[in-house]
């Protein structure tokens, strides 16, 4: 498969994930009052479960397998890329937190939106890398199915994530339409990151395992550092745990079945 078609596939896949973010953001029109804590816990836990499973089956395992196929040590790119991906998100988030401390409460809405937008970047990268890999690997049909499964899985988890952004924005005083547009806009970075990544990695196949693991590390950092704590704090911790397990199970089935 040629590089250009894979880039278009990446754009289509991340377009789906963006559309699901917008659909989730539209939930702001159906909640008159604030979202109940149990619902938020379930949404956040579900999103975290999907991202965690996608990091393992769609990113880390393909990274190891691709490296072994080249006759190299499988764990080195997986471990190295994973470390750098988590470190990259840590550095960015540290900068965000320092900026936040210097501002007053009038900046809370914009900082919330910025933080979520930042976390959507590795998701777009993951989809872009997956489709780019389908264009260069020997078993392209299997890689393509895996990329589609990843796009579907991230799209599904983007629905509750979109709601988890737009509804709090509404609670902080924004109009329903304003909260909807801002919540939807948080996902626009995914098509941009996915398309750009697919174009970029198509010509540097040797570092593909590192990039797969990099995206996995960034996504796991988001899950452990943001989604799981939020899921456990918003309401019933058991509901958040069940949501996480349901999301993990669904994404695992998608990836293995396809």
C-alpha positions as CSV (number, residue, x, y, z in Angstrom):
1,X,0.0,0.0,0.0
2,X,1.3,3.4,-0.9
3,X,2.2,6.1,1.6
4,X,-0.4,8.7,0.3
5,X,-3.4,6.4,0.6
6,X,-2.3,5.4,4.2
7,X,-2.2,9.1,5.0
8,X,-5.7,9.5,3.7
9,X,-6.8,6.5,5.8
10,X,-5.2,8.1,8.8
11,X,-7.1,11.3,8.2
12,X,-10.4,9.3,7.8
13,X,-9.7,7.3,11.0
14,X,-8.9,10.4,13.1
15,X,-11.9,12.2,11.5
16,X,-14.0,9.4,13.0
17,X,-12.4,10.0,16.4
18,X,-13.0,13.7,16.1
19,X,-16.7,13.1,15.2
20,X,-17.1,11.0,18.3
21,X,-15.7,13.7,20.4
22,X,-18.2,16.2,18.9
23,X,-21.0,13.7,19.5
24,X,-20.0,13.3,23.1
25,X,-19.7,17.1,23.5
26,X,-23.3,17.3,22.3
27,X,-24.4,15.6,25.5
28,X,-24.3,19.0,27.1
29,X,-27.7,19.7,25.5
30,X,-29.2,16.7,27.3
31,X,-28.0,17.4,30.8
32,X,-29.9,20.3,32.4
33,X,-28.0,20.1,35.6
34,X,-24.5,18.9,36.3
35,X,-23.5,15.3,35.4
36,X,-23.8,12.9,38.4
37,X,-20.6,11.7,39.9
38,X,-21.3,8.1,39.1
39,X,-21.8,8.9,35.4
40,X,-18.6,10.9,35.3
41,X,-16.7,8.0,37.0
42,X,-18.1,5.5,34.5
43,X,-17.3,7.7,31.5
44,X,-13.7,8.4,32.6
45,X,-13.0,4.9,33.7
46,X,-14.4,3.6,30.3
47,X,-12.2,5.9,28.4
48,X,-9.1,5.0,30.5
49,X,-9.8,1.2,29.9
50,X,-9.9,1.7,26.1
51,X,-6.7,3.7,26.0
52,X,-4.9,1.3,28.2
53,X,-5.9,-1.7,26.1
54,X,-5.1,0.1,22.9
55,X,-1.6,1.0,24.3
56,X,-0.9,-2.7,24.8
57,X,-2.5,-4.5,21.9
58,X,-2.4,-1.8,19.2
59,X,0.9,-0.2,20.0
60,X,3.4,-2.0,22.4
61,X,2.8,-5.5,21.0
62,X,3.1,-4.4,17.4
63,X,6.3,-2.5,18.3
64,X,7.8,-5.6,19.8
65,X,6.7,-7.8,16.9
66,X,8.0,-5.4,14.3
67,X,11.4,-5.2,15.9
68,X,11.7,-9.0,16.2
69,X,10.8,-9.4,12.5
70,X,13.8,-7.2,11.7
71,X,16.1,-9.5,13.8
72,X,16.6,-7.1,16.6
73,X,15.9,-7.2,20.3
74,X,12.2,-6.6,20.7
75,X,12.0,-4.9,24.1
76,X,14.6,-2.1,23.5
77,X,12.4,0.1,21.2
78,X,9.3,-0.8,23.2
79,X,10.9,0.2,26.5
80,X,12.7,3.2,25.1
81,X,9.8,4.6,23.2
82,X,7.5,4.1,26.1
83,X,9.8,5.9,28.4
84,X,10.2,8.9,26.1
85,X,6.5,9.1,25.4
86,X,5.6,9.3,29.1
87,X,8.5,11.7,29.7
88,X,7.2,13.9,26.9
89,X,3.8,14.2,28.4
90,X,5.2,14.7,31.8
91,X,7.3,17.7,30.6
92,X,4.4,19.3,28.8
93,X,2.0,18.8,31.7
94,X,4.6,20.2,34.1
95,X,4.8,23.3,32.0
96,X,1.0,23.6,32.0
97,X,0.8,23.3,35.8
98,X,3.4,26.0,36.3
99,X,1.4,28.3,34.0
100,X,-1.8,27.5,35.8
101,X,-0.3,28.4,39.2
102,X,0.5,31.9,37.9
103,X,-3.1,32.6,36.8
104,X,-6.3,33.2,38.7
105,X,-9.6,31.3,38.5
106,X,-10.7,33.2,35.4
107,X,-8.3,31.0,33.4
108,X,-9.6,27.7,34.7
109,X,-11.9,27.1,31.7
110,X,-9.2,27.7,29.1
111,X,-6.7,25.6,31.0
112,X,-9.1,22.7,31.2
113,X,-9.6,22.9,27.5
114,X,-5.9,23.1,26.8
115,X,-5.1,20.1,29.0
116,X,-7.7,17.9,27.3
117,X,-6.5,19.1,23.9
118,X,-3.0,18.2,24.8
119,X,-4.0,14.7,25.8
120,X,-5.7,14.1,22.5
121,X,-2.4,14.5,20.6
122,X,-1.0,11.1,21.4
123,X,-4.3,9.5,20.4
124,X,-4.1,11.1,17.0
125,X,-0.5,10.1,16.7
126,X,-1.4,6.5,17.6
127,X,-3.9,6.2,14.8
128,X,-1.6,7.9,12.3
129,X,1.2,5.5,13.2
130,X,-1.0,2.5,13.0
131,X,-2.2,3.3,9.5
132,X,1.3,4.2,8.4
133,X,2.5,0.9,9.7
134,X,-0.2,-0.8,7.6
135,X,1.4,0.7,4.5
136,X,4.9,-0.6,5.1
137,X,4.6,-3.9,6.9
138,X,4.6,-7.3,5.2
139,X,1.2,-8.4,6.6
140,X,-0.6,-5.2,5.5
141,X,-4.1,-6.6,5.7
142,X,-3.7,-7.6,9.4
143,X,-2.0,-4.2,10.2
144,X,-4.9,-2.4,8.4
145,X,-7.5,-4.3,10.5
146,X,-5.5,-3.4,13.7
147,X,-5.4,0.3,12.7
148,X,-9.2,0.3,12.0
149,X,-9.8,-1.3,15.4
150,X,-7.7,1.3,17.1
151,X,-9.5,4.1,15.4
152,X,-12.9,2.6,16.4
153,X,-11.7,2.0,19.9
154,X,-10.4,5.6,20.4
155,X,-13.5,6.9,18.7
156,X,-15.7,5.1,21.3
157,X,-13.7,6.4,24.2
158,X,-13.8,9.9,22.8
159,X,-17.6,10.0,23.2
160,X,-17.5,10.0,27.0
161,X,-14.4,12.1,26.9
162,X,-16.2,14.8,24.9
163,X,-19.0,14.8,27.4
164,X,-16.5,14.9,30.3
165,X,-15.2,18.2,28.8
166,X,-18.3,20.0,27.6
167,X,-20.5,19.4,30.6
168,X,-17.9,20.8,33.1
169,X,-17.4,23.8,30.9
170,X,-21.2,24.3,31.0
171,X,-21.1,24.1,34.8
172,X,-18.4,26.8,34.9
173,X,-20.8,29.3,33.3
174,X,-20.4,28.8,29.5
175,X,-23.5,28.6,27.3
176,X,-24.5,25.2,26.0
177,X,-23.4,26.0,22.4
178,X,-20.1,27.5,23.6
179,X,-19.4,24.5,25.8
180,X,-20.3,22.2,22.8
181,X,-18.0,24.0,20.4
182,X,-15.1,24.1,22.8
183,X,-15.5,20.5,23.8
184,X,-15.6,19.5,20.1
185,X,-12.6,21.7,19.4
186,X,-10.5,19.7,21.9
187,X,-10.6,16.8,19.5
188,X,-9.6,18.6,16.3
189,X,-5.9,18.0,17.1
190,X,-6.4,14.3,16.5
191,X,-6.9,14.5,12.7
192,X,-4.1,17.0,12.5
193,X,-1.7,14.8,14.5
194,X,-2.8,11.6,12.8
195,X,-2.4,12.9,9.2
196,X,0.9,14.6,10.0
197,X,2.3,11.6,11.7
198,X,1.3,9.2,8.9
199,X,3.0,11.4,6.4
200,X,6.1,11.7,8.6
201,X,6.7,8.1,9.5
202,X,6.0,6.7,6.1
203,X,9.6,7.6,5.1
204,X,11.3,6.5,8.3
205,X,10.2,2.9,8.7
206,X,13.2,1.9,10.9
207,X,12.0,4.1,13.8
208,X,8.4,2.9,13.6
209,X,8.6,0.6,16.7
210,X,10.0,3.5,18.7
211,X,7.1,5.7,17.6
212,X,4.5,3.1,18.4
213,X,5.9,2.7,21.9
214,X,6.2,6.5,22.2
215,X,2.4,6.9,21.6
216,X,1.8,4.1,24.0
217,X,3.8,5.7,26.8
218,X,2.0,9.0,26.3
219,X,-1.4,7.4,26.4
220,X,-0.6,5.3,29.5
221,X,0.7,8.5,31.2
222,X,-2.7,10.2,30.5
223,X,-4.6,7.2,31.8
224,X,-2.7,6.8,35.1
225,X,-2.1,10.5,35.7
226,X,-5.5,11.9,34.7
227,X,-8.3,9.5,33.8
228,X,-8.1,7.0,36.6
229,X,-7.7,9.5,39.5
230,X,-10.6,11.6,38.0
231,X,-12.7,8.5,37.7
232,X,-12.1,7.5,41.3
233,X,-12.7,11.0,42.7
234,X,-15.8,12.0,40.8
235,X,-18.1,9.5,42.4
236,X,-18.3,5.8,43.2
237,X,-14.9,4.3,42.8
238,X,-16.4,0.9,42.0
239,X,-18.3,2.4,39.1
240,X,-15.1,3.9,37.8
241,X,-13.4,0.6,38.1
242,X,-16.2,-1.3,36.3
243,X,-16.1,1.3,33.6
244,X,-12.4,0.9,33.2
245,X,-12.6,-2.9,32.9
246,X,-15.5,-2.6,30.4
247,X,-13.5,-0.3,28.2
248,X,-10.4,-2.5,28.4
249,X,-12.4,-5.6,27.6
250,X,-14.1,-3.9,24.6
251,X,-10.9,-2.6,23.1
252,X,-9.1,-5.9,23.6
253,X,-11.9,-7.8,21.8
254,X,-11.8,-5.3,19.0
255,X,-8.1,-5.6,18.5
256,X,-7.8,-9.4,18.8
257,X,-11.0,-10.1,16.8
258,X,-10.0,-7.9,13.9
